[in-house]
Amino acid sequence: QVQVVESGGGTVQPGESRRLSCVVSGGLRELWVMGWYRQPPGAQRGFVAAITNVGQTNYARAVEGRFTISRDSAKNTVYLQMNALKPEDTAVYYCKIDDYGTPDRTFWGRGTLVTVSS
């Protein structure tokens, strides 16, 4: 059974940085995509960034140039480095794993809250 656990949330001031981690246990197959999504207060969950098993990355326009997604395969961990944080980045951040095979599988973590406030 694959488990996904996020960490690193907290309260930061505007302009500061924060790094989120997503640890995946239980084993994935050869083709996968790991992504970060976020859900601001009172809003729907939306895409933030993703990385594939071959290292291709993709970002939402709102975070491009400020956020960086990366992976450490040895630690089964995906990171989201968030710089120049803004109040509108306040949200619960979720890690999502799409594990492709027969059948395809999708796993979500429980989320970690990031609050950007002065």
N, C-alpha and C positions, 0 to 999 in steps of 0.2 A: 504494500500500500504506500503510495507516494504521499509525503507530508510536506507542507510548505509553511514556513514560519518567517514572518517579517520582524524586523527590529530596527531601532534607530530613531524612532519618532520622538518628538518633544516640542518644546516651545523655543523659538528663536526670534530674534529681532529682524526687521527688514534689512536686507543687504548681507545678512550672514549666510553661512553655508551649513549643510547637514548632509550626512551620508546614511542612506538606508541600506539594509542588508536583507537578503532573502535566501534562506538556507533550504535546500531541497534534499529530502532523504527518501530512500525507498527505491531509487533507480529509475532512470529514464531510458528510452530507446534511442536510436541513432539520430532521428530527426525530431527536433523540438524547437520551440520558440518560448522564451521567457520574457514576460512583460510586466511593466508597472502601470497600474491604473489608479485613478484617484476619484474620490467622491467628496466634493465640498459640501458644507452644511446646506441642507435644503435643495441640493441639486443631484443630478444623475451621475453615475459613475462614468468616467471617460478615460480614454487612452492617454498615456503619458510617453512611454518609450518601450522599445522591445529590442531583443537581441536573439539571433538565431544560433544554432549549434555550430555554424561556421563563422560566427562573429559579425554578421551583418547587423546593422543597427538602424532604427527608425525612431523618429521623435515627433511628438505633437508640435505644431507651430508655436504654441504658447510657451514652450520650454526650450526650444531649439537654441543652442548657444549658451544656455545657462545650466542645463542638466546633462549628465553623461551617464550612460548605462554601460556596465562592464561585467565581466564574469571571471571567476576563479574556478576553473574546472576541478582542480585538485581539492578544493574545499566545497564543491557543489554549491557555490554561492554566487548570486547575482547582486550587484550593487547599483544604487542610484545616487550619484553624487549631485547634489543640488546646490548651486551657487547663486548669489545675488537674489535671494529669496524675497518674494513680495507677499503682501497680505493675501492676495488672491490665490496664492499657492496653498493656503490653508485647506487641509482636506485629510481624510483618511486615505492612506496609500495602501494599495493592495498589490500583491504579487500574483501573477497568473502564469500557469504553465500549460502550454499546448504540446502534448506528447503524441506524435504522429505515428500511426501503425494500424494494426488491425485488432481491435478498433482504435480510432482516435480517442484520446483521453484529455480532459481538461481538469486542472486542479487550481484552487484558489486558496490563498492564505486568509487569515482573519483580519488582517489590516493593522496598520500602525498610524497613529494620529500625529500629524505635523501642524503646528500652529505658528503662524508668522504674525507677530504682534509687537508693537512698541509699548 
